[in-house]
Amino acid sequence: MIYNHKYFKLDTDSRSVYDENGKPLRLTGNSYRVLVFLCSNKNGTVTDIGTFLDWAKDYDENHMRQYRYKINSHIGHDVINYQNGIYSLVGYIKESEIIEGNDRNTDLLQSDNVKSEQVKTNMDKSPEKKPKINIIPAIIAVIVLLLSFIDWSSYGYYTFLKFLVTGVAIYYAYFIYTKLILKGFWFWSLVGIAVLFNPIVPIYLYEKGVWMIIDIMVIIYLIVLVFKFRK
């Protein structure tokens, strides 16, 4: 997604921010993600923004003041306003998934390198919708986990299960982090599943009943995951 503002341009695909003259800005980390949130939602409280950044951490006004100051300083304009406990984006935002050649906002990109990259991208790609999660890996993983309740005589099936679930968890963690720009409960829980099921450095739980409980929890988790991000 590309957000065009009077004083900046934000590209979530490349995770880049440009000023009004097309100069790349070194806006990274939580400051960048706060700007993404406000471009998408226009305004929000400390709680709203903190949940978007990482629900497990406690963000307060001091954190938000620092992010707001960094954003305004890098862009060179007061684009983030604070009033009555609400942080809001000042000015009109135009959203687009692809930059058209005659779009007046492309005038912001004065750098020849940036222009050439955008033209190449527009020629190579057709307009896309917002990324939706692929449910096929989750379906396969759920089926394999359900089959694990059968008493298999060969241990090879359980090794295959570990490789599969680990791969699916890594795939969804990568998707959530790079495409949806989220790094909270969903991302870290997928990392935990990948570590738990990894066949390279296996974690041994000798009680079969414990693994059955874990398998059921992972099945429920994957179903909720795909329903949540499939919307």
C-alpha positions, 0 to 999 in steps of 0.5 A: 500500500502507498500513502500519499501525503502533502509532505511525505509518501509512505510505501509499505511494500518497501517499508520506505518513507520519502519527503515532499521532494522524494528524498528517502527518510531514515524513519524506521522501527516503531516510529515508522510503524506509528506512521503506518498506523496513523496513515491507515486509521487517521487517529488513535489513542496510546492504547490503540497504537500500543496494541498495534505495535506490540500488545504485550508491552506497555506503551505510555505517553512518553513513548508516543511523544518520542515517536511523534517528535521523531516523525515530525523531525524527519519529515520536517513538518508537524504531521502528527497532532496530539489533542485530548489524548488522541494522536491524529494525522494532519492533512489529507491522505490518498491511498493507492496500491500502484502509482499511476504515471499521471498521478500528481503525487508522483511529482513528489519523487524527484530522484531518478532512481526512485522514479525508474524503480516505480515505473518498472514496478508498474509495468511488471505488476498488475494492481493487487488487493490487500494481501490475504492469508493463504489457507491451504498450508493451514488446512494441510497442517490441521489434517496432518495434526488430526491424523497424529491421533492415530497410533502410528507404528512408525516414528517417521510420521511424527518426524514428517509432522514436525517438519510440516508444522514448523514450515507452516508456522515459519511461512505464516510468521513471515507473512504476518511480519512482512505483509501485514507489518505486525509483530505481536501475539500472532507473530511470536506465537508462530515463532513459538510453534516453530521452535516447539515442533522443529525437528532439528533441535527437537524438544522431547515431551515423553508424555503422549497426552501432553503432545495431544493437548499441544496438537489440539491447541495448535489446530484451534490456533491455526483455524482462528489465525486463518479466519482472522486474517482472511477477512 
